[in-house]
Amino acid sequence: MIEIYAAVVGASIGVAGLTASGFSRRNNESREAVIRLTAAVESIAGKLEELHQDMRADRKEIYTRLNDHGERLSVLENRKR
């Protein structure tokens, strides 16, 4: 009878050990996944900031050119009169 209890206790300890190692492995995998996702989000944020700066520079150039063309058109219209 004692052998049966010892076997049950031994099996329980083995199952508990396997369960704990499984949780530990999943925890490590989750931590690594969070680190990878965080790095990816930071990279995307950097790329978006670069894109925003490029768009701002392009917009400034476009409005400068439009202003120049507007001034040229005003000069041409004044010459016709």
C-alpha positions in Angstrom: 0.0 0.0 0.0 2.8 2.4 0.8 4.3 1.6 -2.6 1.1 2.8 -4.3 1.2 6.1 -2.3 4.8 6.6 -3.1 4.1 5.9 -6.8 1.2 8.4 -6.8 3.3 11.0 -5.0 6.2 10.4 -7.4 4.0 10.7 -10.4 2.4 13.9 -9.0 5.8 15.4 -8.4 6.8 14.5 -12.0 3.7 16.0 -13.5 4.1 19.1 -11.4 7.7 19.5 -12.5 6.7 19.1 -16.2 3.9 21.6 -15.8 6.2 24.1 -14.1 8.8 23.7 -16.9 6.1 24.1 -19.5 4.9 27.4 -17.8 8.5 28.6 -17.6 9.1 27.8 -21.3 5.9 29.6 -22.3 6.8 32.5 -20.1 10.2 32.8 -21.8 8.6 32.5 -25.3 6.1 35.2 -24.4 8.8 37.5 -23.1 10.8 37.0 -26.3 7.6 37.7 -28.4 7.0 40.9 -26.5 10.6 42.0 -27.0 10.3 41.3 -30.7 7.0 43.1 -31.0 8.3 46.1 -29.1 11.3 46.4 -31.3 9.1 46.1 -34.4 6.8 48.9 -33.1 9.7 51.1 -32.3 11.1 50.5 -35.8 7.7 51.4 -37.4 7.5 54.5 -35.3 10.9 55.6 -36.5 9.9 55.0 -40.1 6.7 56.9 -39.7 8.6 59.9 -38.2 10.9 59.8 -41.2 7.9 59.7 -43.6 6.3 62.6 -41.7 9.5 64.7 -42.0 9.8 63.9 -45.8 6.1 64.8 -46.3 6.6 68.1 -44.4 9.7 68.9 -46.6 7.8 68.0 -49.8 4.8 70.1 -48.7 7.0 73.1 -48.0 8.7 72.7 -51.5 5.3 72.4 -53.2 3.9 75.5 -51.5 7.1 77.5 -52.3 6.8 76.6 -55.9 3.0 77.4 -56.0 3.8 80.8 -54.4 6.5 81.4 -57.1 4.1 80.5 -59.9 1.4 82.7 -58.3 3.7 85.6 -58.3 4.7 85.0 -61.9 1.1 84.8 -63.0 0.4 88.1 -61.2 3.2 89.7 -63.1 2.0 88.3 -66.5 -1.6 89.4 -65.7 -0.4 92.9 -64.9 1.6 93.1 -68.2 -1.5 92.3 -70.2 -3.4 95.2 -68.7 
